[in-house]
Amino acid sequence: MDDAHLEEDLEDKDTEFTWEVKANDRAYHKQFRKKGFLCWRQKKYKSNAIHTAKYNVFSFLPLNLYEQFRRVSNLYFLFIIILQSIPEISTLPWFTLFAPLVCLLMIRAARDLVDDIGRHRSDRIINNRPCQILKGKSFLWKKWKNLCVGDVVCLSKDNIVPADLLLLASTEPSSLCYLETADIDGETNLKFRQALMVTHHELTSPKKMASFQGIVTCEEPNSRMHHFVGSLEWNSRKYPLDIGNLLLRGCKIRNTDTCYGLVIYAGLDTKIMKNCGKIHLKRTKLDLMMNKLVILIFMSLVIASMFLTLGFAFMVKEFKAKHHYMSSMQGRTDAMDSFFIFWGFLILLSVMVPMAMFIIAEFIYLGNSIFINWDLSMYYEPLDIPAKARSTSLNDHLGQVQYIFSDKTGTLTQNIMTFKKCCINGCTYDSDDEHGTLRKRNPYSWNPFADGKLQFYNKELESLVRGKQDRAVQEFWRLLAICHTVMVQEKDNQLLYQAASPDEEALVAAARNFGYVFLSRTQDTITLVELGEERVYQVLAMMDFNSVRKRMSVLVRNPEGSICLYTKGADTVILERLHHKGVMEATTEEVLAAFAEQTLRTLCLAYKDVAEDAYKEWEPEHQEAALLLQNRAQALHQVYNKLEQNLQLLGVTAIEDKLQDGVPETIRCLKKGNIKMWVLTGDKPETAVNIGFACQLLSENMSILEDKDIKGLLENYWDENEHQRAFQTMTHHNMALVINGEFLDQLLLSLRKEPRALVQNAVVDEATQEPGVSALDFLQARRISQMWRNFGTTMATSQSDASKTRESPEERRERAFVDLASKCQAVICCRVTPKQKALVVALVKKYQQVVTLAIGDGANDVNMIKTADIGVGLAGQEGMQAVQNSDYVLAQFCYLQRLLLVHGRWSYMRICKFLRYFFYKTVASMMAQIWFSLFNGFSAQLL
């Protein structure tokens, strides 16, 4: 059993399904309360209003003052003002320091207030968005904030989903609903959800929906974006629910005229809001150093004042004897005089920390920000987007960045896929457009369905396709036209494809141009036009792709009545399921290696004919597994795996994912500056690894470690000397780390706010794990195996000693992981949720004490951007959420090089030179004051 399925199964067993939602019954939900602050009991089911702002009318003044007085310098100035207000010891008027302090506090408070007003406006706009809520027997327009758990909502095309909804029905066949999930996972391509058949058939009108009294029992609100388990109880029957039935808040309805949903989670309980981090007060290293410096200066002033007071104590009697009128006017003892003189000197020397320095520094920060805004080298003319510094207090931090955490889709890539090459039955077909055929004419003009956009043409392959003699060629293109989750719509007499991933769309489009046209789909059928002939295939089973299976299969019955299984997936999972391996298979493996060296994204294609008797034996097992409420994923995986054996290899596809301009050069330059680069993406591992090679984050001579390789090593934490010696062996290897979200779920227990004890008890039998896959596993398997065997032997000799550390086992495992990752040349985290992205950043900050920068372009990157020391938002195609929550705005990833290495360095040097000069100037002036004290009898008189 693989660890991802084990985790999911244990979760299903241990999770208490205590979240009950009753349709069309607000009074039912209002009666439930849960424990709040102290004795306060709050509502269990929240309203749909959200609040992401940091302050409100009542909390702004106290909270902002609290944050400002966390700066030691402000506390220091306040202390000096209090001393100056005491007449007996005051040597300077109190208002001389009070007025500048108020001015400084107001400048910073105004800056914070402007930022927070923007958040309030954004919240108000979102909460006041309109939606249709079922009231009585009709749908009425209400605001988002008026939604409650249990309400039935009507959504139309291009509407944004207001809460986490159970899909009840839609106007599409089989109640399908197409979604754009850019705010969830950064992908702008379409995905689909489907309602239960019972609600699809029964809830066909507002009147029937008003009488709907179903009860949904599911897990408590959580941040797991790709996981949902529950059941619907209706009319004395129970129906299983999973993530495929759920519409998440923030998704956009596409290609669906109308759909209806039941609110399961609302407001701050929704999965996207559970993944949104809180706003953190970001402070620079220089700011923290200034705090320590102020304390050090204050201690020096105390010592200097004590020595000057001792000088006064020795001279006080002689002073009073020579100036008898002084003692008669004051009437105090010598000890009391010395006491007041001490405080007088402390006030007199307090200008060692000058208020003017902090005020001028604020203007220097502002000037640095203006220089960033004015830099034409970071201006992106095609979209008219300049660079923008939204924060003025972090400029010097840019010059100290040590770790960069980057999103992939839309940040490193353009998310544009191009069909480049293919291999069919051992023969490789490259585009032979050396004479510019594609530019002069459309070579696919014989095909009325060709879109003319395919930048691939091979005359030999075209002849084989149109000749209809080679079955392998026919099945190759037929597989690409059938085995996918692409949606199609007709617009202006043209077919428009919408896919869950751009590479899938590129494959279907290539098949379309070669005459195998995906025409339409229903829940049970897929219709193709094969070289002019329309054929309808009955879909018997759809075996989805996921990060564990790393393959997708479709079982269909063709018009002739035969059953065929079409499978596509990563190379190793397909190759190990072949019926036999001969010369053609060996040749294909060599082609795979060549494609991988060119950093192309590869997929293996295979098929097999399924006997009718074998299908009849397999189908009841499939139905039984699909109806399970618990352990469903494991059962389906086993059933799928049983059928996906003894396959016949067809060939390989190769796709190029275009990077943004200058990405490889930027990463290479940043790595030369000793800046480590981590990629955090919601995409599948194969895609992320291929992009890693394309942007030169990964290289051919790197050994790639996956989560299954390091899981056993992090169970226990070894003593310091042994683990350092073990990790030092890694410095001699060029290594990279590729891990997935399930592994991070187990690792990040001490940082999570919703600990999952079930993961701690999970015991995984590594010997029974399905082999993992990366894009170049077949190139590196032996090297990784031998290197890891040596590394594991070193680690095995290390033993942990709990008595030597106060850290918990979880923290020790986290520290071990960060130590391991810091020794690697690159780290790629795949299939991670927005919250996991933020937790990874927090993990590195916690154990490495480094300056971190996060860069992304979508709403799924907001939490990561908030958590990092510096957040950079790219103004891209995924909306403005990342930009609105960032500290700096760029139009292209390549501008990050200039932002850090030019503006960051200059800003850091400017502020450091200014502070050094100012401290030198004040120390020099104070030395004159101290020297003057030797001539005025240490009487704390002003120079």
Secondary structure by P-SEA (a helix, b strand, c coil): ccaaaaaaaaaaaacccccccccccaaaaaacccccccccccccccccccccccccccaaaaaaaaaaaccaaaaaaaaaaaaaaccccccccccaaaaaaaaaaaaaaaaaaaaaaaaaaaaaaaaabbbbbbcccbbbbbccccccccbbbbbcccccccccccccccccccbbbbbbccccccccbbbbbbccaaaaaccccaaaaaacbbbbbbcccccccccccbbbbcccbbbbbcccccccccbbbccccbbbbbbcccccccccccccccccccccaaaaaaaaaaaaaaaaaaaaaaaaaaaaaacaaaaaaacaaaaaaccccaaaaaaaaaaaaaaaacccccaaaaaaaaaaaaaaaaaaaaccccccccccccccccccccaaaaacccbbbbbcccccccccccccccccccccccccccccccccccccccccccccccccccaaaaaaaaacccaaaaaaaaaaacccbbbbbbcccbbbbbbccaaaaaaaaaaaaaccccccccccccccccccbbbbbbbcccccccccccbbbbbbbcccbbbbbbbbcccaaaaaacccccaaaaaaaaaaaaaaaabbbbbbbcbbbbcaaaaaaaaaaaaaaaacccaaaaaaaaaaaaacccccccbbbbbbbbcccaaaaaaaaaaaacbbbbbbccccaaaaaaaaaaaccccccbbbbccccccccccccccaaaaaaaaaaaccccbbbbbcaaaaaaccccccccccccccccccccccccccccccccccaaaaaaaaaaaaaaaaabbbbcccccccaaaaaaaaaaaaaaaccbbbbccccaaaaaaaaaaaaacccbbbbbbbccccaaaaaaaccbbbbbbccccccccccccbbbcccccccccccaaaaaaaaaaaaaaaaaaaaaaaaaaaaaaaaaaaccccccc
